[in-house]
Amino acid sequence: MTSATRAGAGEIGFARAVVRVAVALVGGGAFLFAAGYVWFALSLARAEPRLTVKAEGVVVFTGGSDRVLEAAGLFAQGQGKRMLITGVNRATRSSELAKILPLPRDLFNCCVDLGYQALDTIGNARETREWAQVHNITRSLVVVTSNYHMPRALAELYAELPEMKLYPFPVVSEHVNVSGWATDPHVIRIVGGEYLKFLGALTRIALSPGESDLDLAQLRASQTVTQ
């Protein structure tokens, strides 16, 4: 075998090794991604909890009328001294909400705040931080949003309010049964899309200066709702 032949054979062998490593890395990445999706889907609440905690405030992320109604019910029970509805459509008037929410009018007028600035979950978290600072809420919040949206909402809130104790109240919608995460195309689209957004949020928070203190263990623990 000539030196040129040996060199060619060596290059082919190297190329094959590179391909094998690349395939292994892609396969491993795909496995981790799929395993993460399974973990994410299985971690979502299947039933709404029975909260007995008394927090300083209640915050609800808009995105469905059932979220706001559930939050108003918790607030009416005294599970917060003040409530923020963040991400309200700018065309929605407070008088309209006052008519449909199960709250006494005087309680609504004194202690329910509407946030009109947030356009997404990042904005919801920042609007919540600003609201908490204005009203001197420093220790605890009940967080209300859909079950499939809760992991990302908590991640964004922990990035903005790392010292705050968060009590999640995941709203279970009859329109999205997360138990169908592996079989129902509609649910797969919603849960899968939320999983991708959740990964994106974790990556952005980890890479953002001053926002890298997110404790994943704390985030996982917070999803075990206090009964």
ZIPERA-V189611 format. One record per run of one state. SS is the DSSP state (alpha for helix, beta for strand, coil for the rest). FROM is the first residue (numbers start at 0). TO is the last residue. If there is no record, write none. Layout:
BEGIN
ss = (SS & SS)
from = (FROM & FROM)
to = (TO & TO)
END
This chain:
BEGIN
ss = (coil & alpha & coil & beta & coil & alpha & coil & beta & coil & alpha & coil & alpha & beta & coil & alpha & coil & beta & alpha & coil & beta & coil & alpha & coil & alpha & coil & alpha & coil)
from = (0 & 2 & 43 & 56 & 61 & 64 & 76 & 81 & 86 & 93 & 100 & 104 & 111 & 115 & 120 & 134 & 139 & 146 & 160 & 164 & 171 & 177 & 180 & 184 & 207 & 215 & 222)
to = (1 & 42 & 55 & 60 & 63 & 75 & 80 & 85 & 92 & 99 & 103 & 110 & 114 & 119 & 133 & 138 & 145 & 159 & 163 & 170 & 176 & 179 & 183 & 206 & 214 & 221 & 226)
END
